[in-house]
Amino acid sequence: MPQEQRFVELQSGAGRIGTGIATGNNATWPCRCGRPEWLIGRTGDLAGKYDVQVHCPDCGAKYFVYPVGQDQGAVSYIKKL
């Protein structure tokens, strides 16, 4: 059975800054620095302990993929830290 792909918000402290794509507990999104390859990551702890941060290899920006309902659950949104 194919997995559903859906759009999710990419946020910063100031609010929405873009859109990513999620499938299950994985997501991919463009970095704000313009890196041509999108970043990819999975959801972490529901409390947002940032144990699975994604760091852009080009600019060092840090992101966290927030889950819905449970630790490592489906993607809710992505936040630039």
PyMOL Python script that loads the backbone (N, CA, C, O; Angstrom):
from pymol import cmd

cmd.read_pdbstr("""\
ATOM      1  N   MET A   1       0.832  -1.169   0.000  1.00  0.00           N
ATOM      2  CA  MET A   1       0.000   0.000   0.000  1.00  0.00           C
ATOM      3  C   MET A   1       0.888   1.247   0.000  1.00  0.00           C
ATOM      4  O   MET A   1       1.802   1.343   0.819  1.00  0.00           O
ATOM      5  N   PRO A   2       0.640   2.197  -0.895  1.00  0.00           N
ATOM      6  CA  PRO A   2       1.464   3.416  -0.931  1.00  0.00           C
ATOM      7  C   PRO A   2       1.203   4.302   0.286  1.00  0.00           C
ATOM      8  O   PRO A   2       0.085   4.371   0.796  1.00  0.00           O
ATOM      9  N   GLN A   3       2.245   4.967   0.732  1.00  0.00           N
ATOM     10  CA  GLN A   3       2.103   5.903   1.843  1.00  0.00           C
ATOM     11  C   GLN A   3       1.630   7.251   1.324  1.00  0.00           C
ATOM     12  O   GLN A   3       2.037   7.695   0.251  1.00  0.00           O
ATOM     13  N   GLU A   4       0.769   7.892   2.096  1.00  0.00           N
ATOM     14  CA  GLU A   4       0.253   9.205   1.724  1.00  0.00           C
ATOM     15  C   GLU A   4       1.310  10.275   1.969  1.00  0.00           C
ATOM     16  O   GLU A   4       1.907  10.333   3.044  1.00  0.00           O
ATOM     17  N   GLN A   5       1.535  11.110   0.981  1.00  0.00           N
ATOM     18  CA  GLN A   5       2.411  12.264   1.144  1.00  0.00           C
ATOM     19  C   GLN A   5       1.539  13.486   1.338  1.00  0.00           C
ATOM     20  O   GLN A   5       0.540  13.664   0.641  1.00  0.00           O
ATOM     21  N   ARG A   6       1.918  14.332   2.290  1.00  0.00           N
ATOM     22  CA  ARG A   6       1.131  15.528   2.553  1.00  0.00           C
ATOM     23  C   ARG A   6       2.035  16.707   2.863  1.00  0.00           C
ATOM     24  O   ARG A   6       3.181  16.539   3.282  1.00  0.00           O
ATOM     25  N   PHE A   7       1.506  17.889   2.653  1.00  0.00           N
ATOM     26  CA  PHE A   7       2.249  19.109   2.935  1.00  0.00           C
ATOM     27  C   PHE A   7       2.143  19.451   4.414  1.00  0.00           C
ATOM     28  O   PHE A   7       1.081  19.290   5.016  1.00  0.00           O
ATOM     29  N   VAL A   8       3.240  19.924   5.002  1.00  0.00           N
ATOM     30  CA  VAL A   8       3.266  20.354   6.400  1.00  0.00           C
ATOM     31  C   VAL A   8       3.960  21.708   6.487  1.00  0.00           C
ATOM     32  O   VAL A   8       4.771  22.062   5.630  1.00  0.00           O
ATOM     33  N   GLU A   9       3.629  22.459   7.534  1.00  0.00           N
ATOM     34  CA  GLU A   9       4.232  23.778   7.722  1.00  0.00           C
ATOM     35  C   GLU A   9       5.682  23.678   8.174  1.00  0.00           C
ATOM     36  O   GLU A   9       6.061  22.808   8.958  1.00  0.00           O
ATOM     37  N   LEU A  10       6.467  24.597   7.654  1.00  0.00           N
ATOM     38  CA  LEU A  10       7.833  24.823   8.108  1.00  0.00           C
ATOM     39  C   LEU A  10       7.771  26.146   8.864  1.00  0.00           C
ATOM     40  O   LEU A  10       7.410  27.172   8.287  1.00  0.00           O
ATOM     41  N   GLN A  11       8.120  26.132  10.156  1.00  0.00           N
ATOM     42  CA  GLN A  11       7.948  27.303  11.009  1.00  0.00           C
ATOM     43  C   GLN A  11       9.276  27.777  11.580  1.00  0.00           C
ATOM     44  O   GLN A  11      10.261  27.040  11.633  1.00  0.00           O
ATOM     45  N   SER A  12       9.264  29.040  12.005  1.00  0.00           N
ATOM     46  CA  SER A  12      10.353  29.595  12.810  1.00  0.00           C
ATOM     47  C   SER A  12       9.689  30.217  14.021  1.00  0.00           C
ATOM     48  O   SER A  12       8.475  30.093  14.183  1.00  0.00           O
ATOM     49  N   GLY A  13      10.442  30.876  14.867  1.00  0.00           N
ATOM     50  CA  GLY A  13       9.850  31.540  16.018  1.00  0.00           C
ATOM     51  C   GLY A  13       8.859  32.617  15.621  1.00  0.00           C
ATOM     52  O   GLY A  13       7.978  32.971  16.404  1.00  0.00           O
ATOM     53  N   ALA A  14       8.999  33.144  14.401  1.00  0.00           N
ATOM     54  CA  ALA A  14       8.121  34.209  13.921  1.00  0.00           C
ATOM     55  C   ALA A  14       6.889  33.683  13.193  1.00  0.00           C
ATOM     56  O   ALA A  14       6.041  34.474  12.781  1.00  0.00           O
ATOM     57  N   GLY A  15       6.771  32.371  13.026  1.00  0.00           N
ATOM     58  CA  GLY A  15       5.613  31.793  12.340  1.00  0.00           C
ATOM     59  C   GLY A  15       6.013  31.019  11.104  1.00  0.00           C
ATOM     60  O   GLY A  15       7.157  30.585  10.971  1.00  0.00           O
ATOM     61  N   ARG A  16       5.054  30.849  10.193  1.00  0.00           N
ATOM     62  CA  ARG A  16       5.268  30.037   8.999  1.00  0.00           C
ATOM     63  C   ARG A  16       6.313  30.673   8.072  1.00  0.00           C
ATOM     64  O   ARG A  16       6.260  31.865   7.767  1.00  0.00           O
ATOM     65  N   ILE A  17       7.269  29.831   7.633  1.00  0.00           N
ATOM     66  CA  ILE A  17       8.300  30.317   6.714  1.00  0.00           C
ATOM     67  C   ILE A  17       8.381  29.477   5.445  1.00  0.00           C
ATOM     68  O   ILE A  17       9.162  29.788   4.545  1.00  0.00           O
ATOM     69  N   GLY A  18       7.582  28.419   5.366  1.00  0.00           N
ATOM     70  CA  GLY A  18       7.635  27.589   4.175  1.00  0.00           C
ATOM     71  C   GLY A  18       6.809  26.333   4.333  1.00  0.00           C
ATOM     72  O   GLY A  18       5.973  26.224   5.230  1.00  0.00           O
ATOM     73  N   THR A  19       7.061  25.371   3.431  1.00  0.00           N
ATOM     74  CA  THR A  19       6.317  24.125   3.394  1.00  0.00           C
ATOM     75  C   THR A  19       7.279  22.962   3.206  1.00  0.00           C
ATOM     76  O   THR A  19       8.261  23.060   2.470  1.00  0.00           O
ATOM     77  N   GLY A  20       6.982  21.870   3.878  1.00  0.00           N
ATOM     78  CA  GLY A  20       7.718  20.632   3.704  1.00  0.00           C
ATOM     79  C   GLY A  20       6.759  19.548   3.253  1.00  0.00           C
ATOM     80  O   GLY A  20       5.559  19.789   3.118  1.00  0.00           O
ATOM     81  N   ILE A  21       7.281  18.363   3.020  1.00  0.00           N
ATOM     82  CA  ILE A  21       6.465  17.214   2.623  1.00  0.00           C
ATOM     83  C   ILE A  21       6.722  16.101   3.631  1.00  0.00           C
ATOM     84  O   ILE A  21       7.868  15.815   3.975  1.00  0.00           O
ATOM     85  N   ALA A  22       5.635  15.471   4.105  1.00  0.00           N
ATOM     86  CA  ALA A  22       5.745  14.411   5.110  1.00  0.00           C
ATOM     87  C   ALA A  22       5.110  13.126   4.618  1.00  0.00           C
ATOM     88  O   ALA A  22       4.123  13.139   3.883  1.00  0.00           O
ATOM     89  N   THR A  23       5.693  12.022   5.039  1.00  0.00           N
ATOM     90  CA  THR A  23       5.153  10.678   4.841  1.00  0.00           C
ATOM     91  C   THR A  23       5.397   9.933   6.146  1.00  0.00           C
ATOM     92  O   THR A  23       6.544   9.718   6.537  1.00  0.00           O
ATOM     93  N   GLY A  24       4.312   9.537   6.825  1.00  0.00           N
ATOM     94  CA  GLY A  24       4.473   8.873   8.116  1.00  0.00           C
ATOM     95  C   GLY A  24       5.188   9.775   9.100  1.00  0.00           C
ATOM     96  O   GLY A  24       4.762  10.909   9.320  1.00  0.00           O
ATOM     97  N   ASN A  25       6.286   9.284   9.704  1.00  0.00           N
ATOM     98  CA  ASN A  25       7.019  10.118  10.655  1.00  0.00           C
ATOM     99  C   ASN A  25       8.287  10.720  10.041  1.00  0.00           C
ATOM    100  O   ASN A  25       9.187  11.139  10.769  1.00  0.00           O
ATOM    101  N   ASN A  26       8.363  10.766   8.730  1.00  0.00           N
ATOM    102  CA  ASN A  26       9.498  11.352   8.013  1.00  0.00           C
ATOM    103  C   ASN A  26       9.064  12.597   7.263  1.00  0.00           C
ATOM    104  O   ASN A  26       7.919  12.711   6.825  1.00  0.00           O
ATOM    105  N   ALA A  27       9.998  13.531   7.123  1.00  0.00           N
ATOM    106  CA  ALA A  27       9.691  14.771   6.400  1.00  0.00           C
ATOM    107  C   ALA A  27      10.916  15.232   5.630  1.00  0.00           C
ATOM    108  O   ALA A  27      12.048  14.880   5.962  1.00  0.00           O
ATOM    109  N   THR A  28      10.672  16.019   4.605  1.00  0.00           N
ATOM    110  CA  THR A  28      11.737  16.658   3.834  1.00  0.00           C
ATOM    111  C   THR A  28      11.325  18.103   3.591  1.00  0.00           C
ATOM    112  O   THR A  28      10.141  18.398   3.429  1.00  0.00           O
ATOM    113  N   TRP A  29      12.314  19.012   3.565  1.00  0.00           N
ATOM    114  CA  TRP A  29      12.017  20.440   3.428  1.00  0.00           C
ATOM    115  C   TRP A  29      13.251  21.188   2.942  1.00  0.00           C
ATOM    116  O   TRP A  29      14.376  20.709   3.089  1.00  0.00           O
ATOM    117  N   PRO A  30      13.032  22.374   2.360  1.00  0.00           N
ATOM    118  CA  PRO A  30      14.166  23.181   1.909  1.00  0.00           C
ATOM    119  C   PRO A  30      14.735  23.994   3.066  1.00  0.00           C
ATOM    120  O   PRO A  30      13.983  24.485   3.908  1.00  0.00           O
ATOM    121  N   CYS A  31      16.052  24.140   3.111  1.00  0.00           N
ATOM    122  CA  CYS A  31      16.668  24.997   4.120  1.00  0.00           C
ATOM    123  C   CYS A  31      16.548  26.451   3.667  1.00  0.00           C
ATOM    124  O   CYS A  31      16.518  26.736   2.470  1.00  0.00           O
ATOM    125  N   ARG A  32      16.483  27.347   4.612  1.00  0.00           N
ATOM    126  CA  ARG A  32      16.368  28.775   4.306  1.00  0.00           C
ATOM    127  C   ARG A  32      17.611  29.328   3.610  1.00  0.00           C
ATOM    128  O   ARG A  32      17.552  30.404   3.015  1.00  0.00           O
ATOM    129  N   CYS A  33      18.730  28.613   3.674  1.00  0.00           N
ATOM    130  CA  CYS A  33      19.964  29.107   3.052  1.00  0.00           C
ATOM    131  C   CYS A  33      19.982  28.893   1.533  1.00  0.00           C
ATOM    132  O   CYS A  33      20.859  29.411   0.841  1.00  0.00           O
ATOM    133  N   GLY A  34      19.015  28.132   1.020  1.00  0.00           N
ATOM    134  CA  GLY A  34      18.963  27.898  -0.418  1.00  0.00           C
ATOM    135  C   GLY A  34      19.687  26.651  -0.873  1.00  0.00           C
ATOM    136  O   GLY A  34      19.853  26.449  -2.076  1.00  0.00           O
ATOM    137  N   ARG A  35      20.117  25.819   0.034  1.00  0.00           N
ATOM    138  CA  ARG A  35      20.775  24.552  -0.317  1.00  0.00           C
ATOM    139  C   ARG A  35      19.916  23.835  -1.361  1.00  0.00           C
ATOM    140  O   ARG A  35      18.711  23.698  -1.153  1.00  0.00           O
ATOM    141  N   PRO A  36      20.490  23.374  -2.472  1.00  0.00           N
ATOM    142  CA  PRO A  36      19.682  22.754  -3.525  1.00  0.00           C
ATOM    143  C   PRO A  36      19.049  21.418  -3.121  1.00  0.00           C
ATOM    144  O   PRO A  36      17.956  21.093  -3.585  1.00  0.00           O
ATOM    145  N   GLU A  37      19.721  20.642  -2.263  1.00  0.00           N
ATOM    146  CA  GLU A  37      19.149  19.385  -1.797  1.00  0.00           C
ATOM    147  C   GLU A  37      18.333  19.659  -0.533  1.00  0.00           C
ATOM    148  O   GLU A  37      18.796  20.347   0.377  1.00  0.00           O
ATOM    149  N   TRP A  38      17.129  19.121  -0.488  1.00  0.00           N
ATOM    150  CA  TRP A  38      16.286  19.315   0.691  1.00  0.00           C
ATOM    151  C   TRP A  38      16.824  18.502   1.855  1.00  0.00           C
ATOM    152  O   TRP A  38      17.465  17.469   1.665  1.00  0.00           O
ATOM    153  N   LEU A  39      16.554  18.984   3.072  1.00  0.00           N
ATOM    154  CA  LEU A  39      16.907  18.259   4.288  1.00  0.00           C
ATOM    155  C   LEU A  39      15.863  17.177   4.535  1.00  0.00           C
ATOM    156  O   LEU A  39      14.737  17.268   4.044  1.00  0.00           O
ATOM    157  N   ILE A  40      16.234  16.166   5.286  1.00  0.00           N
ATOM    158  CA  ILE A  40      15.301  15.080   5.600  1.00  0.00           C
ATOM    159  C   ILE A  40      15.485  14.694   7.061  1.00  0.00           C
ATOM    160  O   ILE A  40      16.605  14.671   7.572  1.00  0.00           O
ATOM    161  N   GLY A  41      14.369  14.391   7.731  1.00  0.00           N
ATOM    162  CA  GLY A  41      14.440  14.004   9.130  1.00  0.00           C
ATOM    163  C   GLY A  41      13.184  13.278   9.551  1.00  0.00           C
ATOM    164  O   GLY A  41      12.234  13.153   8.779  1.00  0.00           O
ATOM    165  N   ARG A  42      13.186  12.802  10.783  1.00  0.00           N
ATOM    166  CA  ARG A  42      12.031  12.093  11.330  1.00  0.00           C
ATOM    167  C   ARG A  42      11.597  12.776  12.616  1.00  0.00           C
ATOM    168  O   ARG A  42      12.332  13.574  13.197  1.00  0.00           O
ATOM    169  N   THR A  43      10.389  12.446  13.045  1.00  0.00           N
ATOM    170  CA  THR A  43       9.873  13.045  14.260  1.00  0.00           C
ATOM    171  C   THR A  43      10.646  12.564  15.478  1.00  0.00           C
ATOM    172  O   THR A  43      11.267  11.500  15.484  1.00  0.00           O
ATOM    173  N   GLY A  44      10.578  13.395  16.504  1.00  0.00           N
ATOM    174  CA  GLY A  44      11.255  13.068  17.751  1.00  0.00           C
ATOM    175  C   GLY A  44      10.275  12.985  18.899  1.00  0.00           C
ATOM    176  O   GLY A  44       9.134  12.555  18.737  1.00  0.00           O
ATOM    177  N   ASP A  45      10.735  13.400  20.049  1.00  0.00           N
ATOM    178  CA  ASP A  45       9.994  13.366  21.295  1.00  0.00           C
ATOM    179  C   ASP A  45       8.858  14.390  21.276  1.00  0.00           C
ATOM    180  O   ASP A  45       9.055  15.530  20.857  1.00  0.00           O
ATOM    181  N   LEU A  46       7.691  13.992  21.722  1.00  0.00           N
ATOM    182  CA  LEU A  46       6.528  14.870  21.764  1.00  0.00           C
ATOM    183  C   LEU A  46       6.792  16.113  22.617  1.00  0.00           C
ATOM    184  O   LEU A  46       6.239  17.179  22.345  1.00  0.00           O
ATOM    185  N   ALA A  47       7.626  15.983  23.638  1.00  0.00           N
ATOM    186  CA  ALA A  47       7.957  17.109  24.511  1.00  0.00           C
ATOM    187  C   ALA A  47       8.948  18.064  23.859  1.00  0.00           C
ATOM    188  O   ALA A  47       9.258  19.108  24.433  1.00  0.00           O
ATOM    189  N   GLY A  48       9.452  17.730  22.671  1.00  0.00           N
ATOM    190  CA  GLY A  48      10.381  18.610  21.962  1.00  0.00           C
ATOM    191  C   GLY A  48      11.752  18.670  22.594  1.00  0.00           C
ATOM    192  O   GLY A  48      12.324  19.752  22.725  1.00  0.00           O
ATOM    193  N   LYS A  49      12.292  17.529  22.990  1.00  0.00           N
ATOM    194  CA  LYS A  49      13.627  17.510  23.605  1.00  0.00           C
ATOM    195  C   LYS A  49      14.736  17.665  22.576  1.00  0.00           C
ATOM    196  O   LYS A  49      15.909  17.742  22.941  1.00  0.00           O
ATOM    197  N   TYR A  50      14.389  17.713  21.306  1.00  0.00           N
ATOM    198  CA  TYR A  50      15.339  17.948  20.216  1.00  0.00           C
ATOM    199  C   TYR A  50      16.414  16.880  20.125  1.00  0.00           C
ATOM    200  O   TYR A  50      17.539  17.166  19.716  1.00  0.00           O
ATOM    201  N   ASP A  51      16.081  15.653  20.502  1.00  0.00           N
ATOM    202  CA  ASP A  51      17.050  14.557  20.462  1.00  0.00           C
ATOM    203  C   ASP A  51      17.395  14.127  19.038  1.00  0.00           C
ATOM    204  O   ASP A  51      18.409  13.461  18.827  1.00  0.00           O
ATOM    205  N   VAL A  52      16.580  14.491  18.073  1.00  0.00           N
ATOM    206  CA  VAL A  52      16.848  14.125  16.678  1.00  0.00           C
ATOM    207  C   VAL A  52      16.819  15.381  15.793  1.00  0.00           C
ATOM    208  O   VAL A  52      16.138  15.413  14.767  1.00  0.00           O
ATOM    209  N   GLN A  53      17.553  16.391  16.199  1.00  0.00           N
ATOM    210  CA  GLN A  53      17.656  17.609  15.397  1.00  0.00           C
ATOM    211  C   GLN A  53      18.275  17.291  14.049  1.00  0.00           C
ATOM    212  O   GLN A  53      19.069  16.361  13.912  1.00  0.00           O
ATOM    213  N   VAL A  54      17.897  18.079  13.061  1.00  0.00           N
ATOM    214  CA  VAL A  54      18.517  17.996  11.738  1.00  0.00           C
ATOM    215  C   VAL A  54      19.308  19.290  11.550  1.00  0.00           C
ATOM    216  O   VAL A  54      18.765  20.385  11.704  1.00  0.00           O
ATOM    217  N   HIS A  55      20.584  19.159  11.220  1.00  0.00           N
ATOM    218  CA  HIS A  55      21.449  20.325  11.002  1.00  0.00           C
ATOM    219  C   HIS A  55      21.770  20.424   9.514  1.00  0.00           C
ATOM    220  O   HIS A  55      22.174  19.440   8.895  1.00  0.00           O
ATOM    221  N   CYS A  56      21.591  21.610   8.944  1.00  0.00           N
ATOM    222  CA  CYS A  56      21.941  21.816   7.535  1.00  0.00           C
ATOM    223  C   CYS A  56      23.461  21.757   7.405  1.00  0.00           C
ATOM    224  O   CYS A  56      24.163  22.468   8.123  1.00  0.00           O
ATOM    225  N   PRO A  57      23.987  20.918   6.499  1.00  0.00           N
ATOM    226  CA  PRO A  57      25.438  20.828   6.346  1.00  0.00           C
ATOM    227  C   PRO A  57      26.050  22.065   5.691  1.00  0.00           C
ATOM    228  O   PRO A  57      27.263  22.262   5.769  1.00  0.00           O
ATOM    229  N   ASP A  58      25.237  22.900   5.049  1.00  0.00           N
ATOM    230  CA  ASP A  58      25.765  24.098   4.393  1.00  0.00           C
ATOM    231  C   ASP A  58      25.839  25.303   5.328  1.00  0.00           C
ATOM    232  O   ASP A  58      26.858  25.993   5.364  1.00  0.00           O
ATOM    233  N   CYS A  59      24.764  25.565   6.089  1.00  0.00           N
ATOM    234  CA  CYS A  59      24.730  26.777   6.911  1.00  0.00           C
ATOM    235  C   CYS A  59      24.671  26.504   8.408  1.00  0.00           C
ATOM    236  O   CYS A  59      24.853  27.424   9.206  1.00  0.00           O
ATOM    237  N   GLY A  60      24.419  25.252   8.806  1.00  0.00           N
ATOM    238  CA  GLY A  60      24.357  24.901  10.221  1.00  0.00           C
ATOM    239  C   GLY A  60      23.008  25.151  10.881  1.00  0.00           C
ATOM    240  O   GLY A  60      22.867  24.928  12.083  1.00  0.00           O
ATOM    241  N   ALA A  61      22.007  25.611  10.120  1.00  0.00           N
ATOM    242  CA  ALA A  61      20.674  25.831  10.701  1.00  0.00           C
ATOM    243  C   ALA A  61      20.171  24.535  11.319  1.00  0.00           C
ATOM    244  O   ALA A  61      20.433  23.449  10.800  1.00  0.00           O
ATOM    245  N   LYS A  62      19.441  24.652  12.439  1.00  0.00           N
ATOM    246  CA  LYS A  62      18.933  23.488  13.154  1.00  0.00           C
ATOM    247  C   LYS A  62      17.416  23.432  13.037  1.00  0.00           C
ATOM    248  O   LYS A  62      16.735  24.453  13.128  1.00  0.00           O
ATOM    249  N   TYR A  63      16.899  22.230  12.835  1.00  0.00           N
ATOM    250  CA  TYR A  63      15.459  22.009  12.679  1.00  0.00           C
ATOM    251  C   TYR A  63      15.037  20.832  13.540  1.00  0.00           C
ATOM    252  O   TYR A  63      15.846  19.969  13.881  1.00  0.00           O
ATOM    253  N   PHE A  64      13.736  20.811  13.891  1.00  0.00           N
ATOM    254  CA  PHE A  64      13.163  19.699  14.637  1.00  0.00           C
ATOM    255  C   PHE A  64      11.814  19.363  14.020  1.00  0.00           C
ATOM    256  O   PHE A  64      11.031  20.260  13.707  1.00  0.00           O
ATOM    257  N   VAL A  65      11.539  18.074  13.843  1.00  0.00           N
ATOM    258  CA  VAL A  65      10.284  17.608  13.257  1.00  0.00           C
ATOM    259  C   VAL A  65       9.368  17.182  14.409  1.00  0.00           C
ATOM    260  O   VAL A  65       9.644  16.199  15.097  1.00  0.00           O
ATOM    261  N   TYR A  66       8.280  17.927  14.613  1.00  0.00           N
ATOM    262  CA  TYR A  66       7.350  17.663  15.713  1.00  0.00           C
ATOM    263  C   TYR A  66       6.323  16.606  15.333  1.00  0.00           C
ATOM    264  O   TYR A  66       5.781  16.634  14.228  1.00  0.00           O
ATOM    265  N   PRO A  67       6.048  15.660  16.256  1.00  0.00           N
ATOM    266  CA  PRO A  67       5.068  14.608  16.001  1.00  0.00           C
ATOM    267  C   PRO A  67       3.658  15.007  16.436  1.00  0.00           C
ATOM    268  O   PRO A  67       3.467  15.981  17.164  1.00  0.00           O
ATOM    269  N   VAL A  68       2.691  14.241  15.977  1.00  0.00           N
ATOM    270  CA  VAL A  68       1.293  14.379  16.402  1.00  0.00           C
ATOM    271  C   VAL A  68       0.986  13.252  17.385  1.00  0.00           C
ATOM    272  O   VAL A  68       1.205  12.084  17.066  1.00  0.00           O
ATOM    273  N   GLY A  69       0.486  13.580  18.566  1.00  0.00           N
ATOM    274  CA  GLY A  69      -0.085  12.593  19.468  1.00  0.00           C
ATOM    275  C   GLY A  69       0.818  11.674  20.262  1.00  0.00           C
ATOM    276  O   GLY A  69       0.434  11.256  21.355  1.00  0.00           O
ATOM    277  N   GLN A  70       1.997  11.340  19.772  1.00  0.00           N
ATOM    278  CA  GLN A  70       2.887  10.422  20.486  1.00  0.00           C
ATOM    279  C   GLN A  70       4.321  10.623  20.031  1.00  0.00           C
ATOM    280  O   GLN A  70       4.572  11.157  18.951  1.00  0.00           O
ATOM    281  N   ASP A  71       5.269  10.187  20.871  1.00  0.00           N
ATOM    282  CA  ASP A  71       6.681  10.258  20.479  1.00  0.00           C
ATOM    283  C   ASP A  71       6.881   9.499  19.175  1.00  0.00           C
ATOM    284  O   ASP A  71       6.337   8.409  18.999  1.00  0.00           O
ATOM    285  N   GLN A  72       7.646  10.062  18.279  1.00  0.00           N
ATOM    286  CA  GLN A  72       7.941   9.498  16.959  1.00  0.00           C
ATOM    287  C   GLN A  72       6.674   9.216  16.147  1.00  0.00           C
ATOM    288  O   GLN A  72       6.681   8.339  15.283  1.00  0.00           O
ATOM    289  N   GLY A  73       5.596   9.944  16.411  1.00  0.00           N
ATOM    290  CA  GLY A  73       4.348   9.794  15.671  1.00  0.00           C
ATOM    291  C   GLY A  73       4.432  10.461  14.310  1.00  0.00           C
ATOM    292  O   GLY A  73       5.499  10.906  13.889  1.00  0.00           O
ATOM    293  N   ALA A  74       3.306  10.526  13.630  1.00  0.00           N
ATOM    294  CA  ALA A  74       3.236  11.186  12.322  1.00  0.00           C
ATOM    295  C   ALA A  74       3.673  12.647  12.448  1.00  0.00           C
ATOM    296  O   ALA A  74       3.588  13.229  13.529  1.00  0.00           O
ATOM    297  N   VAL A  75       4.132  13.229  11.365  1.00  0.00           N
ATOM    298  CA  VAL A  75       4.635  14.602  11.367  1.00  0.00           C
ATOM    299  C   VAL A  75       3.493  15.597  11.564  1.00  0.00           C
ATOM    300  O   VAL A  75       2.471  15.530  10.880  1.00  0.00           O
ATOM    301  N   SER A  76       3.681  16.521  12.508  1.00  0.00           N
ATOM    302  CA  SER A  76       2.753  17.626  12.707  1.00  0.00           C
ATOM    303  C   SER A  76       3.262  18.845  11.944  1.00  0.00           C
ATOM    304  O   SER A  76       2.548  19.399  11.107  1.00  0.00           O
ATOM    305  N   TYR A  77       4.502  19.265  12.232  1.00  0.00           N
ATOM    306  CA  TYR A  77       5.137  20.390  11.541  1.00  0.00           C
ATOM    307  C   TYR A  77       6.643  20.334  11.781  1.00  0.00           C
ATOM    308  O   TYR A  77       7.128  19.566  12.611  1.00  0.00           O
ATOM    309  N   ILE A  78       7.363  21.157  11.044  1.00  0.00           N
ATOM    310  CA  ILE A  78       8.823  21.255  11.154  1.00  0.00           C
ATOM    311  C   ILE A  78       9.136  22.646  11.671  1.00  0.00           C
ATOM    312  O   ILE A  78       8.534  23.621  11.223  1.00  0.00           O
ATOM    313  N   LYS A  79      10.064  22.755  12.601  1.00  0.00           N
ATOM    314  CA  LYS A  79      10.398  24.064  13.150  1.00  0.00           C
ATOM    315  C   LYS A  79      11.892  24.330  13.066  1.00  0.00           C
ATOM    316  O   LYS A  79      12.711  23.487  13.429  1.00  0.00           O
ATOM    317  N   LYS A  80      12.232  25.526  12.579  1.00  0.00           N
ATOM    318  CA  LYS A  80      13.619  25.980  12.583  1.00  0.00           C
ATOM    319  C   LYS A  80      13.910  26.478  14.003  1.00  0.00           C
ATOM    320  O   LYS A  80      13.200  27.338  14.524  1.00  0.00           O
ATOM    321  N   LEU A  81      14.939  25.940  14.610  1.00  0.00           N
ATOM    322  CA  LEU A  81      15.259  26.286  16.003  1.00  0.00           C
ATOM    323  C   LEU A  81      16.142  27.513  16.096  1.00  0.00           C
ATOM    324  O   LEU A  81      16.500  27.934  17.196  1.00  0.00           O
TER     325      LEU A  81
END
""", "prot")
cmd.dss("prot")
cmd.show_as("cartoon", "prot")
cmd.util.cbc("prot")
cmd.orient("prot")
